[in-house]
């Protein structure tokens, strides 16, 4: 399945490598990263208040008002969603401002609840969210942290990891799932109800069926 790449303006953006059929959306100043990488976006969206370069000719663009209820990255996600994309990768979305970083993590949850999978990749780590009856498979070696998002996550399974958990409960006020480890094999993270926010080192591969 094709990937929809959403590129934000945060300075530590991880370079993307879109393949044939993938769709690339610049969220406002994310266009500047794409220009530096020699990649022409398929679409540009945002209030366009952080661009360092003129908009390219021939690329569709949706200019949003500066005063709006959604972030530029959220607008980019919905543009991809309306085009039938269900697998997304976000870069340039963390590190510059903690409030925008949190907003983008919330977007992962919103997307998961809609049936999409969004991978946020920046600064040497990846993040994703899974919701009720969801699961995520990881492969490789490195640190993995799992947190409840929103009071409790129940029926949590962390299998194939250094510290396993079966049918457990994680709470959002206790970082019980921080700094677990994947030691060169496959891991399964799943839950029955609630939301899990998962972080892992970038060298670990996410196996996604979406």
C-alpha positions in Angstrom: 0.0 0.0 0.0 1.2 3.5 -0.8 2.5 5.8 1.9 1.4 9.4 2.3 4.3 11.5 3.6 3.5 14.5 5.7 6.4 16.9 6.0 6.5 19.6 8.7 8.7 22.5 9.4 10.6 21.4 12.5 14.4 21.7 12.0 15.4 18.1 12.7 13.3 16.5 10.0 14.3 13.0 8.9 14.7 12.8 5.2 12.0 10.9 3.4 12.4 8.5 0.5 9.0 8.2 -1.4 8.6 5.5 -3.8 6.4 5.1 -7.0 2.8 5.8 -6.1 3.5 7.5 -2.8 1.9 10.9 -2.1 3.9 13.7 -0.5 2.2 16.6 1.3 4.1 19.7 2.6 2.6 21.1 5.8 3.4 24.8 5.4 7.2 25.3 6.0 7.8 21.6 5.4 8.0 22.6 1.8 11.4 24.1 2.5 12.7 20.7 3.6 11.5 19.1 0.4 13.1 21.9 -1.6 16.4 21.2 0.1 16.0 17.5 -0.6 15.2 18.0 -4.2 11.7 16.5 -3.8 8.6 18.1 -5.4 5.5 17.7 -3.2 2.2 16.5 -4.6 0.3 19.0 -2.5 1.0 21.9 -0.1 -1.4 22.9 2.7 -1.3 25.4 5.6 -1.5 29.0 6.5 1.9 29.5 4.7 3.3 31.7 7.5 6.6 29.9 7.8 7.8 29.4 4.3 11.3 30.5 3.5 10.9 30.1 -0.3 8.3 31.1 -2.9 5.6 28.5 -3.6 6.4 26.3 -6.7 4.4 26.7 -9.8 2.2 23.8 -10.9 1.9 22.2 -7.4 -1.7 22.2 -6.0 -1.9 24.3 -2.8 -4.6 24.9 -0.2 -4.1 28.1 1.8 -5.7 27.9 5.2 -6.6 30.9 7.4 -4.1 31.7 10.2 -6.9 31.5 12.8 -8.1 27.9 12.6 -9.0 25.0 14.8 -6.6 22.5 13.2 -2.9 22.5 12.9 -1.2 22.6 9.5 -0.1 18.9 10.1 -3.7 17.9 10.8 -4.9 19.6 7.7 -2.2 17.7 5.8 -3.4 14.4 7.3 -7.0 15.0 6.2 -5.9 15.9 2.7 -4.2 12.5 2.5 -7.1 10.7 4.1 -9.5 12.2 1.5 -7.3 10.8 -1.2 -7.7 7.3 0.1 -4.4 7.1 2.0 -4.4 5.0 5.1 -0.7 4.6 5.8 1.2 7.8 6.7 4.6 8.9 7.7 5.3 12.2 9.4 8.6 13.9 9.6 9.6 17.4 10.7 7.0 17.3 13.4 8.8 17.2 16.8 11.6 19.0 18.7 11.1 22.6 17.7 8.1 23.3 19.9 6.9 20.9 22.6 3.3 22.1 22.1 3.3 21.2 18.5 5.1 17.9 19.3 2.2 17.0 21.6 -0.3 18.1 19.0 1.3 15.8 16.5 1.3 12.9 19.0 -2.5 13.5 19.5 -2.9 13.3 15.7 -1.4 9.8 15.9 -4.3 8.9 18.2 -6.9 10.6 16.1 -5.7 8.8 13.0 -5.6 5.4 14.7 -9.2 5.8 15.8 -10.1 6.4 12.2 -8.4 3.2 11.0 -5.2 4.7 9.7 -1.7 4.0 10.7 0.6 7.0 11.2 4.3 6.7 11.9 6.1 9.8 13.3 9.8 9.6 12.5 12.2 12.3 13.7 15.4 12.7 15.8 16.4 9.0 15.7 13.1 7.7 17.1 9.7 6.6 15.8 6.3 6.9 17.4 2.8 5.5 16.7 -0.5 4.9 18.5 -2.8 1.9 18.6 -6.3 1.9 20.0 -9.0 -0.6 21.0 -8.2 -4.2 19.8 -5.1 -2.8 17.9 -1.7 -4.3 17.6 1.8 -3.3 16.4 4.5 -5.7 15.4 8.2 -4.6 15.6 11.3 -6.3 14.4 15.0 -5.7 15.3 16.9 -4.5 18.3 16.8 -1.4 20.4 14.8 0.5 23.0 11.0 0.5 23.0 8.7 2.4 25.4 5.0 2.0 25.7 2.7 4.4 27.5 -1.0 4.5 28.2 -2.6 7.6 26.6 -5.8 8.7 28.4 -6.2 7.1 31.9 -5.9 3.4 31.4 -5.0 0.9 28.6 -6.3 -2.6 29.4 -5.5 -6.0 28.2 -2.0 -4.9 27.3 0.4 -7.5 25.9 4.1 -6.9 25.3 5.4 -10.1 23.8 8.8 -11.0 22.5 10.5 -8.2 24.5 13.0 -8.2 27.3 10.2 -7.3 29.9 7.0 -9.1 28.9 3.5 -8.3 30.0 0.3 -10.3 29.4 -3.2 -9.0 29.8 -1.9 -6.1 31.9 -3.1 -2.6 32.6 -1.0 0.6 32.1 -2.0 4.0 33.5 -1.2 7.4 32.1 0.2 8.6 35.5 2.7 5.8 35.8 5.6 5.3 33.3 5.7 1.5 33.8 6.4 0.8 30.1 9.4 3.1 29.6 12.7 1.7 28.3 11.8 -1.8 27.4 14.0 -3.6 24.9 13.7 -5.6 21.7 16.7 -7.9 21.4 16.9 -8.9 17.8 13.6 -10.7 17.2 10.0 -9.9 16.6 7.7 -8.3 19.2 4.0 -7.9 19.4 2.3 -5.0 21.3 -1.4 -5.2 21.6 -4.3 -4.1 23.8 -8.0 -4.8 24.4 -9.2 -1.3 25.2 -7.8 2.2 25.5 -4.9 3.8 23.7 -1.2 3.0 23.7 1.5 5.5 22.6 4.6 3.6 21.4 8.1 4.9 20.9 11.1 3.0 19.4 14.5 3.5 18.0 14.6 4.2 14.3 16.6 1.1 13.4 13.7 -1.1 14.5 11.2 -2.0 11.8 7.5 -1.6 12.2 5.5 -4.4 10.4 2.2 -2.8 9.4 -0.6 -4.3 7.5 -2.6 -1.1 6.9 
